[in-house]
Every structure is written in C-alpha cells, then in structure tokens.
C-alpha cells in the first residue's frame, strides 16, 4: 500500500473507532499501531482484511446489542452488552496477523521479484496464508458469538457428551444460527482476500473460488475450536437469581461473588458440589446458629435485618455453569488465532511442498 494512502486509511479507521466510542483510549492507540503495521505492507490486502474484520464485527455487535442486553448481565450487575473494547481485545484478534504481516513485508523487501501471490510457488505465500487464516477465524468467531445469540433455540454445550442446553452467552454454547453466522464472517474475509490478493497471472477465477471456499470453512472451524477451548478453559459464570450469563468487561474473568477478590474458578468437592456451594451452606448454618444462640442466651432474637445482612455477605450470588477458570476470553481468542494460523500454514506447507527455510 502506498504510504500516503496507508496513512489516510489508518487515520480514517481510528477516527471511526473514536467517533463511535468502540475502543478505549489505549485501545485506539494499539489499533492505530496495528493498522499501521498492516498498511506498511507492499500489498493492500492485509490492511483491508483488518478493516473488513473491524467493520463487520462492529455491524454484528450493533445488530445484537439490544437483544444481548436482555439475555446477559455485565459483571457490574447491569444489563449485558458490549462497552468499548480494550487494547487487550484488539491484540487478541490482530496480534498474530500483525506479526505475520511484518514478517511478510520483510521477506518481500529482501526478494522484490516476488511481487505476486503464487499459491505456494514462493515460500512467502505461507505467511500470507497465516494472515488470511487469522482473520477468517476471528471473524467467524466474532459473527458467531455476536449473532448466534439471536437464535430462537437455546445453545448446546459443545463440551458436554449430551450436548445439554445452556443459557445464551455460555462459553462453548453453539447454535445452528451461530454456526451460519460464523461461516458468513469467515466468507467475508476469504472473499476479500480472493479479490484483493495479487494472484499471479496463471491463476484464474477457479483458483480464487477454491481459495475462498477453503478459507471460509477453515474460518468456521476456527469458530468451533474457539467454542471448544472456551467451554473447557474459560469459566462461564451465571447469576443465580436471573439465570443469565455474567460477562466480564473487556473480556476479563468474572468473579463468583461481586464483592470477592477471588477469580471465578471453583474446585469440585468429592461429592461433585462446588466449593462455593459448600461455603454457602456453611455460612447459612453459621447464621442460623447465631440466631438460635441469641434467642437462648439473651432471650432476644437477632433482628431480621442483621440476619439477612449476615446471610447476604456470605451468599454467593453466582455459580459456574461450565468450564475451568484457566483463561479469560482474550486468552482463548489468542490461543485459537495462533492454532488456526499456524495450522493453516502447516497444511499449506505440506500441500504445496514448501520448505520454510526458503523464507530467509
């Protein structure tokens, strides 16, 4: 991409994010740096993949916002719905592609003859596969999670042997609507790459069509992998009163108790009951014993307000629906993006018979 056009394109992207308040202040800075790294690439493709992902994700978020606000809760106890995205969320979706884009720029600078995408005739093509695979996967995941909540049927937990129904917004919960939306998201990225990548002259419409189909379904697989990883490695916390999933701001972990400093992880007791449930039962027993002692020793009863206060201080208002508290949402996204990008590069290397040593 020409420097002047790149600067204007990055400025427009950052300004739009600022005007719509879709990113935090630090998020804007990180997004600007990431977009600049994409814009410095000799080809315009990496930047436009980032732009299509951002615009598509913004539209998907806007479509479902009101419905999600009714179906989920924020970690603060208010209605659900996304606030401005943080720098960590920006990096979770773009850091892999940013690194690969810089690496591809360096390779092209060292080998200026390689000016077109040759579907494996050049080792540098492997890096471009990783860039497109990254955005296809994160776009599929974004569309799936943001639009899948519109499904009229309840999601089913992909990590459960019985595929049991779970509340909307549960990590690892999938619906047919969500999968369809994920395929749409990855298709937008795959089609953009097929149109904008400078394919070498010997490759025609048929080659671009095969490329589009392959990357679309690879991106959908990334969405499924994200659901699997989220269902296993990320704790889904549910508010006991409403039965709604509680979402952490900025993709962070959710505390079991709003006033607690402990993370959401709950260790199961030998009986299969979480420690939070055990703690709740113990607290209730202590509160009842204190009330009984007060009536026997002093001849008076502890006021109902004091009893309620003691009960609520120990009462855990949230519970773990599924998953382990090992990663937050951002960690799951980065792990998925790395696996899908590296996996796509490995498959392309094997199919094309390319040696990565040729890159340098």
LINMO-V431118 format. One record per residue. N is the residue number from 1. SS is DSSP state (H for helix, E for strand, - for the rest). PSI is psi in radians with two decimals (NA if undefined). Layout:
N/SS/PSI, N/SS/PSI
This chain:
1/-/2.39, 2/-/2.45, 3/H/-0.82, 4/H/-0.78, 5/H/-0.69, 6/H/-0.77, 7/H/-0.78, 8/H/-0.69, 9/H/-0.74, 10/H/-0.77, 11/H/-0.73, 12/H/-0.71, 13/H/-0.80, 14/H/-0.69, 15/H/-0.71, 16/H/-0.74, 17/H/-0.69, 18/H/-0.76, 19/H/-0.63, 20/-/-0.01, 21/-/0.67, 22/-/-0.19, 23/E/2.62, 24/-/3.00, 25/H/-0.84, 26/H/-0.57, 27/H/-0.67, 28/H/-0.73, 29/H/-0.85, 30/H/-0.70, 31/H/-0.70, 32/H/-0.74, 33/H/-0.78, 34/H/-0.77, 35/H/-0.64, 36/H/-0.73, 37/H/-0.65, 38/H/-0.71, 39/H/-0.43, 40/-/-0.22, 41/-/2.46, 42/-/-0.54, 43/-/2.63, 44/-/-0.21, 45/H/-0.89, 46/H/-0.75, 47/H/-0.76, 48/H/-0.49, 49/H/-0.76, 50/H/-0.76, 51/H/-0.77, 52/H/-0.72, 53/H/-0.78, 54/H/-0.86, 55/H/-0.75, 56/H/-0.74, 57/H/-0.65, 58/H/-0.77, 59/H/-0.72, 60/H/-0.71, 61/H/-0.70, 62/H/-0.66, 63/H/-0.74, 64/H/-0.06, 65/H/-0.89, 66/H/-0.68, 67/H/-0.74, 68/H/-0.58, 69/H/-0.47, 70/H/-0.42, 71/H/-0.30, 72/E/2.97, 73/E/2.65, 74/E/2.90, 75/-/-0.33, 76/-/-0.11, 77/-/-0.11, 78/-/-3.13, 79/E/2.72, 80/-/-2.99, 81/-/2.61, 82/-/2.42, 83/-/-2.92, 84/-/2.44, 85/E/2.54, 86/-/3.01, 87/H/-0.55, 88/H/-0.72, 89/H/-0.65, 90/H/-0.83, 91/H/-0.64, 92/H/-0.60, 93/H/-0.43, 94/H/-0.18, 95/H/-0.66, 96/H/-0.82, 97/H/-0.61, 98/H/-0.81, 99/H/-0.78, 100/H/-0.62, 101/H/-0.74, 102/H/-0.75, 103/H/-0.73, 104/H/-0.64, 105/H/-0.75, 106/H/-0.74, 107/H/-0.76, 108/H/-0.61, 109/H/-0.60, 110/H/-0.41, 111/-/1.26, 112/-/-0.29, 113/-/-0.55, 114/-/1.45, 115/-/0.11, 116/-/2.82, 117/E/2.03, 118/-/0.22, 119/-/0.87, 120/-/-0.12, 121/-/-0.29, 122/-/2.45, 123/-/-0.46, 124/-/-0.40, 125/H/-0.46, 126/H/-0.70, 127/H/-0.69, 128/H/-0.61, 129/H/-0.75, 130/H/-0.68, 131/H/-0.86, 132/H/-0.71, 133/H/-0.67, 134/H/-0.90, 135/H/-0.54, 136/H/-0.71, 137/H/-0.81, 138/H/-0.54, 139/H/-0.74, 140/H/-0.74, 141/H/-0.74, 142/H/-0.86, 143/H/-0.71, 144/H/-0.80, 145/H/-0.63, 146/H/-0.67, 147/H/-0.36, 148/H/-0.43, 149/H/-0.20, 150/H/-0.17, 151/-/2.42, 152/-/-0.34, 153/-/2.65, 154/-/2.53, 155/-/2.70, 156/E/2.42, 157/E/2.05, 158/-/-0.38, 159/-/0.00, 160/-/2.36, 161/-/-0.54, 162/-/0.01, 163/-/0.89, 164/-/2.69, 165/E/2.48, 166/-/2.84, 167/-/2.61, 168/-/2.40, 169/-/-0.06, 170/-/2.34, 171/-/2.24, 172/-/-0.08, 173/E/2.27, 174/E/2.63, 175/-/2.83, 176/H/-0.65, 177/H/-0.75, 178/H/-0.72, 179/H/-0.71, 180/H/-0.72, 181/H/-0.67, 182/H/-0.72, 183/H/-0.66, 184/H/-0.75, 185/H/-0.82, 186/H/-0.55, 187/H/-0.67, 188/H/-0.67, 189/H/-0.80, 190/H/-0.72, 191/H/-0.71, 192/H/-0.76, 193/H/-0.66, 194/H/-0.58, 195/H/-0.72, 196/H/-0.38, 197/-/2.36, 198/-/1.31, 199/E/2.51, 200/-/2.73, 201/-/-0.45, 202/-/-0.15, 203/-/2.30, 204/-/-2.77, 205/H/-0.70, 206/H/-0.74, 207/H/-0.69, 208/H/-0.63, 209/H/-0.76, 210/H/-0.74, 211/H/-0.78, 212/H/-0.80, 213/H/-0.80, 214/H/-0.81, 215/H/-0.49, 216/H/-0.82, 217/H/-0.48, 218/H/-0.71, 219/H/-0.72, 220/H/-0.70, 221/H/-0.61, 222/H/-0.68, 223/H/-0.72, 224/H/-0.72, 225/H/-0.70, 226/H/-0.69, 227/H/-0.72, 228/H/-0.81, 229/H/-0.72, 230/H/-0.69, 231/H/-0.45, 232/H/-0.75, 233/H/-0.18, 234/-/2.27, 235/-/2.25, 236/E/2.08, 237/E/2.32, 238/E/2.39, 239/E/2.15, 240/-/-0.59, 241/-/-0.78, 242/-/-0.32, 243/-/0.19, 244/-/2.62, 245/E/2.40, 246/E/2.20, 247/E/2.31, 248/-/2.45, 249/H/2.44, 250/H/0.33, 251/H/0.21, 252/-/3.01, 253/-/2.72, 254/-/2.32, 255/-/2.52, 256/-/-0.78, 257/-/2.27, 258/-/-0.55, 259/-/0.08, 260/-/2.75, 261/-/0.06, 262/-/2.54, 263/-/3.14, 264/-/-0.21, 265/-/2.33, 266/-/2.20, 267/-/2.32, 268/E/2.43, 269/-/2.93, 270/-/-0.48, 271/-/-0.08, 272/-/-0.01, 273/-/2.42, 274/E/2.71, 275/H/-0.51, 276/H/-0.66, 277/H/-0.70, 278/H/-0.74, 279/H/-0.69, 280/H/-0.78, 281/H/-0.71, 282/H/-0.77, 283/H/-0.76, 284/H/-0.68, 285/H/-0.74, 286/H/-0.75, 287/H/-0.74, 288/H/-0.72, 289/H/-0.70, 290/H/-0.68, 291/H/-0.74, 292/H/-0.72, 293/H/-0.68, 294/H/-0.65, 295/H/-0.54, 296/H/-0.76, 297/H/-0.80, 298/-/-0.16, 299/-/0.16, 300/-/2.91, 301/-/2.57, 302/-/2.37, 303/-/2.63, 304/H/-0.58, 305/H/-0.67, 306/H/-0.70, 307/H/-0.78, 308/H/-0.68, 309/H/-0.78, 310/H/-0.64, 311/H/-0.77, 312/H/-0.54, 313/H/-0.59, 314/H/-0.19, 315/-/2.16, 316/-/2.02, 317/-/-0.05, 318/E/2.79, 319/E/2.78, 320/E/2.14, 321/E/-0.73, 322/E/2.88, 323/-/2.96, 324/-/2.60, 325/-/1.12, 326/-/-0.67, 327/-/2.69, 328/-/-3.09, 329/H/-0.65, 330/H/-0.69, 331/H/-0.71, 332/H/-0.74, 333/H/-0.75, 334/H/-0.78, 335/H/-0.79, 336/H/-0.78, 337/H/-0.74, 338/H/-0.83, 339/H/-0.72, 340/H/-0.65, 341/H/-0.87, 342/H/-0.69, 343/H/-0.78, 344/H/-0.70, 345/H/-0.68, 346/H/-0.74, 347/H/-0.77, 348/H/-0.70, 349/H/-0.71, 350/H/-0.79, 351/H/-0.75, 352/H/-0.21, 353/-/0.66, 354/-/2.43, 355/-/2.18, 356/H/-0.36, 357/H/-0.43, 358/H/-0.32, 359/H/-0.64, 360/-/NA
